[in-house]
């Protein structure tokens, strides 16, 4: 069945957007921050940034898994409209490729990523040490170089995340309950990406702050050369007064070192970055197979019974005599197969001229002409019952003339000069038996616009 043009546009948009939604994450940050110096507080800060950034990466990957599930649901919704062309839809996206179905996560899959709160790096104890050891430690590598690079990379990723939220924009040509559910799910993903972008910037600020703190500590702390020079001067002093002045200077250096270490310990203590869990994507299951006569339609035709093919009404018995008398062979047991083969059931001939049941478009006697066009689902049973009853009354009224052949039967009178057996209902629109507007899909894909602008029911 050819899809209306509006349906093709809707499917193309849905599939194209699904490909866009599940596109890979932009290249993730990969710089590992090293401790700026030999201070224990600097080492603790570096380990905390590693824990926070690794968990951020886990959550970003978990979010992408939800985007893949969301894309799966979008494809399932598109399939509810009928056959789809994913390759053509993918061509509408900017460089996107269609995921292989065998590798695509199904909706509802929990995925392998385990999410938890970010651990807190344990402190290595107070950094109060002697002046000379502290002066040596503060000068050790890498002097916050990796902290600064780490900060720059995550700040750039903050901008990158803000840029990819466009993949979660709304739809132009898709409406209905499924469209509303998918749109709401994408809004949630949009907000979550915004939170992750903010946390990326927060983590970058943490690293940058520690880098600046380290520069301050280096500038404030006595250098190793200063401490060693003071020790040499004290050893070479010959006067007690000179030694006392040198000892006062050494104590001032020690006090400065203690204050610097205290500030470093306090200000370099970083809180763990705890990202929020990505919202679960909306789940839309794969639609049932779309055969010519799905079980739902068969159940409707049979009144919700066993699902067997509906039986044609039994034709009335005609009077005996003549070449065309009696019931056609097999007429009572004929079944509705035209719905599956797109043609009317063929009734075996009962006489020299052949006969068609009135419910299948039979006209006057002895025609032998072609069978009527394909019957419609809504017109089969009512038309057959009405015409069969009319034929029974005609047979009773003209039983005396039945022996003279088919010409005396009142069949033709029941249908008028036109010779058509269709009821008024069956002559209105001549709709196909199986359409895409099915009751089970309405809750999934919603009501769509018809090409003529009328709503399909």
BAPABA-299187 format. One record per residue (C-alpha): residue number from 1; residue in one letter; x, y, z. Coordinates in Angstrom, 2 decimals, padded with zeros to 5 digits. Example, Ala and Ser with C-alpha at 12.3 -4.5 7.8 and 13.67 -1.06 7.14 Angstrom:
- 1/A/012.30/-004.50/007.80
- 2/S/013.67/-001.06/007.14
***
This chain:
- 1/X/000.00/000.00/000.00
- 2/X/001.51/003.32/-001.03
- 3/X/002.13/005.65/001.90
- 4/X/000.71/009.19/001.67
- 5/X/003.30/011.88/001.10
- 6/X/002.82/013.36/004.57
- 7/X/003.62/009.97/006.08
- 8/X/006.85/009.74/004.09
- 9/X/007.89/013.17/005.35
- 10/X/007.10/012.20/008.94
- 11/X/009.01/008.94/008.73
- 12/X/011.99/010.61/007.13
- 13/X/012.16/013.24/009.86
- 14/X/011.80/010.70/012.67
- 15/X/014.46/008.38/011.26
- 16/X/016.81/011.21/010.43
- 17/X/016.47/012.62/013.93
- 18/X/017.03/009.15/015.43
- 19/X/020.33/008.95/013.58
- 20/X/021.26/012.40/014.84
- 21/X/020.30/011.65/018.45
- 22/X/022.48/008.55/018.67
- 23/X/025.55/010.11/017.06
- 24/X/028.71/009.45/019.02
- 25/X/029.73/011.79/021.77
- 26/X/032.30/014.40/020.81
- 27/X/035.86/013.37/021.67
- 28/X/036.03/013.10/025.43
- 29/X/038.68/014.91/027.51
- 30/X/041.70/012.69/028.09
- 31/X/044.21/014.71/030.12
- 32/X/045.13/013.19/033.49
- 33/X/046.09/015.86/036.04
- 34/X/049.40/015.26/037.80
- 35/X/050.16/016.64/041.24
- 36/X/051.58/020.16/040.93
- 37/X/054.34/019.56/043.49
- 38/X/055.44/017.32/046.29
- 39/X/052.95/018.57/048.84
- 40/X/050.55/015.91/050.09
- 41/X/047.66/018.31/049.61
- 42/X/048.65/018.76/045.96
- 43/X/048.66/015.00/045.46
- 44/X/045.22/014.69/047.09
- 45/X/043.81/017.38/044.81
- 46/X/045.14/015.61/041.73
- 47/X/043.63/012.28/042.77
- 48/X/040.29/013.96/043.44
- 49/X/040.21/015.47/039.96
- 50/X/040.99/012.05/038.46
- 51/X/038.10/010.47/040.39
- 52/X/035.69/013.23/039.42
- 53/X/036.66/013.30/035.74
- 54/X/036.52/009.50/035.39
- 55/X/033.02/009.46/036.86
- 56/X/031.99/012.29/034.58
- 57/X/033.13/010.20/031.62
- 58/X/031.14/007.20/032.90
- 59/X/027.99/009.29/033.20
- 60/X/028.46/010.83/029.76
- 61/X/028.76/007.36/028.23
- 62/X/025.69/006.22/030.16
- 63/X/023.85/009.22/028.79
- 64/X/024.80/008.23/025.26
- 65/X/023.37/004.76/025.92
- 66/X/020.06/006.40/026.76
- 67/X/020.27/008.40/023.55
- 68/X/020.73/005.13/021.64
- 69/X/017.67/003.69/023.35
- 70/X/015.75/006.84/022.52
- 71/X/016.77/006.47/018.88
- 72/X/015.55/002.85/018.97
- 73/X/012.15/003.97/020.26
- 74/X/011.96/006.62/017.55
- 75/X/012.65/004.00/014.88
- 76/X/010.01/001.71/016.37
- 77/X/007.50/004.56/016.22
- 78/X/008.43/005.21/012.59
- 79/X/007.99/001.53/011.75
- 80/X/004.43/001.72/012.98
- 81/X/003.67/003.79/009.88
- 82/X/004.78/000.97/007.58
- 83/X/007.89/000.21/005.57
- 84/X/010.67/002.73/006.11
- 85/X/013.86/003.72/004.33
- 86/X/016.49/004.38/007.00
- 87/X/019.20/004.98/004.43
- 88/X/017.26/007.82/002.88
- 89/X/016.52/009.31/006.28
- 90/X/020.18/009.14/007.28
- 91/X/021.12/011.06/004.17
- 92/X/019.16/014.03/005.51
- 93/X/021.41/014.35/008.56
- 94/X/024.76/016.10/008.49
- 95/X/027.19/013.27/007.96
- 96/X/025.34/010.82/010.20
- 97/X/025.34/007.10/009.54
- 98/X/022.64/004.54/010.29
- 99/X/023.50/002.20/013.13
- 100/X/023.55/-001.51/012.40
- 101/X/020.40/-003.05/013.83
- 102/X/022.32/-005.98/015.33
- 103/X/024.50/-003.61/017.31
- 104/X/021.70/-001.29/018.42
- 105/X/020.63/-001.40/022.05
- 106/X/017.00/-002.30/022.45
- 107/X/014.69/-000.02/024.36
- 108/X/014.71/-000.89/028.03
- 109/X/018.18/-002.44/028.01
- 110/X/019.86/-001.52/031.28
- 111/X/023.29/-001.34/029.68
- 112/X/026.68/-002.26/031.14
- 113/X/027.60/001.06/032.76
- 114/X/027.36/001.07/036.56
- 115/X/026.80/004.54/038.00
- 116/X/027.61/005.67/041.52
- 117/X/028.64/008.76/043.43
- 118/X/032.14/010.02/042.96
- 119/X/034.56/008.81/045.58
- 120/X/036.40/011.24/047.84
- 121/X/040.17/011.16/047.71
- 122/X/041.69/010.43/051.10
- 123/X/044.06/013.06/052.45
- 124/X/047.63/012.05/053.10
- 125/X/047.87/013.80/056.45
- 126/X/049.04/017.28/057.41
- 127/X/051.85/018.79/055.41
- 128/X/053.67/020.38/058.32
- 129/X/057.29/019.60/057.76
- 130/X/060.60/021.30/058.22
- 131/X/061.48/024.36/056.24
- 132/X/064.10/022.84/053.98
- 133/X/061.93/019.80/053.04
- 134/X/058.97/022.04/052.27
- 135/X/061.13/024.33/050.12
- 136/X/062.28/021.30/048.14
- 137/X/058.75/019.86/047.73
- 138/X/057.13/023.06/046.54
- 139/X/059.62/023.20/043.68
- 140/X/058.97/019.63/042.40
- 141/X/057.27/018.94/039.04
- 142/X/054.98/019.40/037.31
- 143/X/054.29/022.86/038.68
- 144/X/050.54/022.72/037.79
- 145/X/051.14/022.37/034.04
- 146/X/048.77/019.41/033.68
- 147/X/046.22/021.09/035.97
- 148/X/046.05/024.08/033.63
- 149/X/045.72/021.83/030.54
- 150/X/043.05/019.75/032.31
- 151/X/041.11/022.91/033.10
- 152/X/041.30/024.17/029.52
- 153/X/040.13/020.86/028.08
- 154/X/037.10/020.51/030.34
- 155/X/036.16/024.14/029.84
- 156/X/036.22/023.54/026.10
- 157/X/034.06/020.44/026.61
- 158/X/031.57/022.57/028.49
- 159/X/031.08/024.55/025.29
- 160/X/030.96/021.34/023.24
- 161/X/028.16/019.91/025.37
- 162/X/026.21/023.12/025.07
- 163/X/026.48/022.77/021.31
- 164/X/025.12/019.21/021.02
- 165/X/021.82/019.95/022.74
- 166/X/020.44/020.87/019.31
- 167/X/020.04/017.17/018.58
- 168/X/017.22/017.16/021.16
- 169/X/015.12/019.85/019.49
- 170/X/011.44/019.35/018.71
- 171/X/009.81/017.91/015.58
- 172/X/008.38/019.77/012.62
- 173/X/006.10/017.12/011.05
- 174/X/005.28/014.62/013.78
- 175/X/002.32/014.87/016.11
- 176/X/000.45/012.55/018.42
- 177/X/000.98/010.82/021.75
- 178/X/004.21/009.12/020.69
- 179/X/005.60/012.40/019.38
- 180/X/004.73/014.12/022.67
- 181/X/006.37/011.33/024.69
- 182/X/009.54/011.39/022.60
- 183/X/009.68/015.18/022.73
- 184/X/009.35/015.13/026.53
- 185/X/012.12/012.55/026.74
- 186/X/014.38/014.68/024.56
- 187/X/013.66/017.70/026.74
- 188/X/014.90/015.70/029.73
- 189/X/018.06/014.74/027.88
- 190/X/018.54/018.36/026.90
- 191/X/018.39/019.48/030.52
- 192/X/020.72/016.68/031.61
- 193/X/023.32/017.66/029.02
- 194/X/023.08/021.21/030.34
- 195/X/023.82/019.96/033.86
- 196/X/026.80/017.98/032.60
- 197/X/028.09/021.06/030.82
- 198/X/027.88/023.04/034.06
- 199/X/029.73/020.33/035.97
- 200/X/032.42/020.26/033.29
- 201/X/032.97/023.96/033.85
- 202/X/032.95/023.49/037.64
- 203/X/035.61/020.80/037.47
- 204/X/037.69/022.97/035.16
- 205/X/037.45/025.81/037.68
- 206/X/038.63/023.49/040.45
- 207/X/041.72/022.55/038.49
- 208/X/042.44/026.13/037.52
- 209/X/042.06/027.30/041.10
- 210/X/044.57/024.74/042.37
- 211/X/046.96/025.74/039.58
- 212/X/046.72/029.37/040.67
- 213/X/047.03/028.36/044.31
- 214/X/050.22/026.53/043.54
- 215/X/051.70/029.55/041.80
- 216/X/050.89/031.63/044.86
- 217/X/052.51/029.05/047.15
- 218/X/055.67/029.00/045.08
- 219/X/055.88/032.77/045.20
- 220/X/055.26/032.94/048.97
- 221/X/057.33/030.03/050.20
- 222/X/061.05/030.52/050.83
- 223/X/063.09/028.91/048.10
- 224/X/065.50/026.10/048.68
- 225/X/068.34/028.41/047.69
- 226/X/067.29/030.93/050.37
- 227/X/067.13/028.30/053.08
- 228/X/070.45/026.73/052.15
- 229/X/072.09/030.18/051.98
- 230/X/070.86/030.99/055.48
- 231/X/072.28/027.70/056.77
- 232/X/075.68/028.43/055.24
- 233/X/075.71/031.94/056.74
- 234/X/074.88/030.56/060.19
- 235/X/077.65/028.01/059.95
- 236/X/080.17/030.68/058.97
- 237/X/079.09/033.28/061.55
- 238/X/081.69/034.08/064.23
- 239/X/079.53/036.37/066.32
- 240/X/076.68/035.36/068.60
- 241/X/074.80/038.45/067.59
- 242/X/075.04/037.49/063.94
- 243/X/073.91/033.96/064.71
- 244/X/070.89/035.26/066.66
- 245/X/069.86/037.44/063.73
- 246/X/070.24/034.48/061.36
- 247/X/068.13/032.31/063.68
- 248/X/065.40/034.97/063.71
- 249/X/065.45/034.97/059.94
- 250/X/065.25/031.19/059.86
- 251/X/062.23/031.27/062.18
- 252/X/060.52/033.79/059.92
- 253/X/061.11/031.45/056.99
- 254/X/059.64/028.59/058.99
- 255/X/056.57/030.61/059.95
- 256/X/056.01/031.57/056.32
- 257/X/056.38/027.95/055.22
- 258/X/053.90/026.80/057.88
- 259/X/051.33/029.39/056.79
- 260/X/051.76/028.53/053.12
- 261/X/051.30/024.82/053.81
- 262/X/048.26/025.50/055.98
- 263/X/046.62/027.58/053.26
- 264/X/047.55/024.99/050.64
- 265/X/045.97/022.19/052.67
- 266/X/042.77/024.14/053.18
- 267/X/042.28/025.63/049.74
- 268/X/043.46/022.65/047.68
- 269/X/040.85/020.39/049.30
- 270/X/038.40/019.72/046.46
- 271/X/034.86/018.43/046.67
- 272/X/033.99/015.46/044.45
- 273/X/031.99/016.27/041.32
- 274/X/028.80/014.19/041.43
- 275/X/026.97/014.17/038.09
- 276/X/023.24/013.37/037.96
- 277/X/022.10/010.12/036.42
- 278/X/020.89/010.49/032.85
- 279/X/017.10/010.29/032.56
- 280/X/015.79/007.01/031.17
- 281/X/014.73/007.29/027.54
- 282/X/011.09/006.75/026.66
- 283/X/010.38/003.19/025.58
- 284/X/008.40/002.40/022.43
- 285/X/008.34/-001.28/021.55
- 286/X/008.71/-002.72/018.09
- 287/X/005.30/-002.76/016.38
- 288/X/003.77/-006.15/015.50
- 289/X/004.37/-007.52/011.99
- 290/X/002.26/-005.74/009.43
- 291/X/000.85/-008.58/007.33
- 292/X/-002.09/-008.33/004.95
- 293/X/-004.58/-009.38/007.61
- 294/X/-003.19/-008.97/011.16
- 295/X/-004.81/-010.90/013.96
- 296/X/-006.38/-007.69/015.25
- 297/X/-008.33/-007.23/012.01
- 298/X/-009.28/-010.91/011.89
- 299/X/-010.58/-010.69/015.44
- 300/X/-012.70/-007.69/014.46
- 301/X/-014.10/-009.48/011.41
- 302/X/-015.02/-012.56/013.43
- 303/X/-016.41/-010.66/016.39
- 304/X/-013.40/-011.41/018.59
- 305/X/-013.85/-015.16/018.27
- 306/X/-011.39/-017.86/017.35
- 307/X/-009.71/-015.84/014.62
- 308/X/-010.91/-018.18/011.81
- 309/X/-011.76/-016.77/008.42
- 310/X/-015.39/-015.51/008.36
- 311/X/-017.84/-017.72/006.47
- 312/X/-019.99/-016.59/003.59
- 313/X/-023.73/-016.73/004.34
- 314/X/-025.44/-019.83/002.99
- 315/X/-027.26/-019.26/-000.26
- 316/X/-031.02/-020.09/-000.25
- 317/X/-032.13/-023.35/-001.91
- 318/X/-033.70/-022.86/-005.31
- 319/X/-036.51/-024.91/-006.80
- 320/X/-035.51/-027.96/-008.81
- 321/X/-035.76/-028.28/-012.55
- 322/X/-033.94/-026.77/-015.50
- 323/X/-030.24/-026.61/-016.10
- 324/X/-029.66/-023.82/-013.58
- 325/X/-031.81/-025.02/-010.67
- 326/X/-030.67/-025.84/-007.14
- 327/X/-027.92/-024.43/-004.94
- 328/X/-024.52/-023.88/-006.58
- 329/X/-022.02/-026.58/-005.75
- 330/X/-020.08/-025.65/-002.62
- 331/X/-021.98/-022.39/-002.18
- 332/X/-022.85/-023.05/001.46
- 333/X/-019.25/-023.54/002.49
- 334/X/-017.57/-020.68/000.61
- 335/X/-015.08/-018.61/002.70
- 336/X/-013.90/-015.00/002.47
- 337/X/-010.52/-015.25/000.85
- 338/X/-010.71/-012.18/-001.34
- 339/X/-009.34/-010.02/001.50
- 340/X/-006.08/-011.94/001.43
- 341/X/-005.78/-012.21/-002.37
- 342/X/-007.35/-008.88/-003.36
- 343/X/-010.06/-010.51/-005.52
- 344/X/-013.58/-011.74/-004.97
- 345/X/-014.09/-015.42/-004.06
- 346/X/-014.84/-017.46/-007.16
- 347/X/-018.05/-019.44/-006.90
- 348/X/-018.28/-022.60/-008.99
- 349/X/-020.88/-022.49/-011.77
- 350/X/-024.19/-024.13/-011.09
- 351/X/-025.56/-024.35/-014.65
- 352/X/-024.93/-023.81/-018.32
- 353/X/-024.71/-020.06/-017.92
- 354/X/-022.96/-019.95/-014.55
- 355/X/-024.19/-018.03/-011.54
- 356/X/-022.79/-015.49/-009.10
- 357/X/-024.15/-015.01/-005.58
- 358/X/-026.00/-011.77/-005.22
- 359/X/-023.81/-010.71/-002.30
- 360/X/-020.80/-010.77/-004.63
- 361/X/-022.33/-008.56/-007.28
- 362/X/-024.50/-011.07/-009.21
- 363/X/-026.97/-009.49/-011.58
- 364/X/-029.62/-011.10/-013.72
- 365/X/-029.71/-014.66/-014.96
- 366/X/-027.29/-016.50/-017.19
- 367/X/-024.73/-013.73/-017.51
- 368/X/-021.56/-015.76/-017.20
- 369/X/-019.66/-012.47/-016.94
- 370/X/-016.63/-011.69/-014.76
- 371/X/-016.92/-011.65/-011.00
- 372/X/-017.40/-008.39/-009.13
- 373/X/-014.44/-006.30/-007.93
- 374/X/-012.75/-007.02/-004.60
- 375/X/-015.16/-006.94/-001.70
- 376/X/-014.72/-004.58/001.20
- 377/X/-014.28/-005.62/004.81
- 378/X/-017.18/-003.57/006.12
- 379/X/-019.61/-004.53/003.37
- 380/X/-019.25/-008.32/003.14
- 381/X/-021.44/-009.63/005.91
- 382/X/-024.28/-007.05/005.79
- 383/X/-024.59/-007.18/002.01
- 384/X/-024.56/-010.96/001.95
- 385/X/-027.29/-011.22/004.58
- 386/X/-029.56/-008.67/002.93
- 387/X/-029.18/-010.06/-000.57
- 388/X/-029.52/-013.63/000.59
- 389/X/-032.81/-012.83/002.28
- 390/X/-034.02/-011.05/-000.83
- 391/X/-033.05/-013.98/-002.95
- 392/X/-035.00/-016.33/-000.64
- 393/X/-038.13/-014.26/-000.96
- 394/X/-037.72/-014.11/-004.71
- 395/X/-037.26/-017.84/-004.90
- 396/X/-040.45/-018.49/-002.95
- 397/X/-042.47/-016.10/-005.07
- 398/X/-041.29/-017.50/-008.37
- 399/X/-041.00/-021.18/-007.52
- 400/X/-043.49/-022.11/-010.22
- 401/X/-041.30/-020.67/-012.93
- 402/X/-038.01/-021.90/-011.58
- 403/X/-038.05/-024.97/-013.77
- 404/X/-037.84/-022.80/-016.83
- 405/X/-034.21/-021.83/-016.24
- 406/X/-032.53/-018.88/-014.63
- 407/X/-034.48/-016.27/-016.56
- 408/X/-037.49/-016.48/-014.29
- 409/X/-035.59/-015.86/-011.05
- 410/X/-036.31/-012.51/-009.35
- 411/X/-032.59/-011.94/-008.67
- 412/X/-032.29/-009.16/-011.18
- 413/X/-035.15/-007.27/-009.65
- 414/X/-033.39/-007.09/-006.31
- 415/X/-030.58/-005.05/-007.81
- 416/X/-032.35/-002.88/-010.31
- 417/X/-031.29/-002.07/-013.81
- 418/X/-027.72/-001.42/-012.88
- 419/X/-027.00/-005.05/-012.12
- 420/X/-024.74/-004.18/-009.17
- 421/X/-024.88/-006.13/-005.90
- 422/X/-023.03/-003.62/-003.75
- 423/X/-024.90/-001.91/-000.97
- 424/X/-024.87/001.85/-000.58
- 425/X/-022.27/001.54/002.14
- 426/X/-019.92/-000.46/-000.07
- 427/X/-020.28/001.99/-002.96
- 428/X/-019.22/005.10/-001.08
- 429/X/-015.46/005.24/-000.94
- 430/X/-014.27/001.84/-002.17
- 431/X/-011.60/001.92/000.53
- 432/X/-008.96/-000.79/000.80
- 433/X/-009.53/-003.55/003.33
- 434/X/-006.26/-002.91/005.20
- 435/X/-005.15/000.62/006.02
- 436/X/-002.38/002.03/008.16
- 437/X/-004.84/003.72/010.56
- 438/X/-005.22/000.86/013.03
- 439/X/-006.63/000.94/016.53
- 440/X/-003.52/-000.57/018.10
- 441/X/-001.27/002.07/016.57
- 442/X/-003.23/005.14/017.57
- 443/X/-001.83/005.14/021.10
- 444/X/001.67/004.69/019.72
- 445/X/001.94/007.00/016.74
- 446/X/-001.07/009.24/017.22
- 447/X/-003.48/010.52/014.62
- 448/X/-001.76/011.73/011.48
- 449/X/-002.92/014.16/008.87
- 450/X/-004.30/012.70/005.67
- 451/X/-003.13/014.07/002.29
- 452/X/-006.54/015.71/001.80
- 453/X/-006.35/017.53/005.12
- 454/X/-009.04/015.35/006.78
- 455/X/-008.28/013.47/009.96
- 456/X/-008.14/009.70/009.64
- 457/X/-010.08/007.80/012.20
***
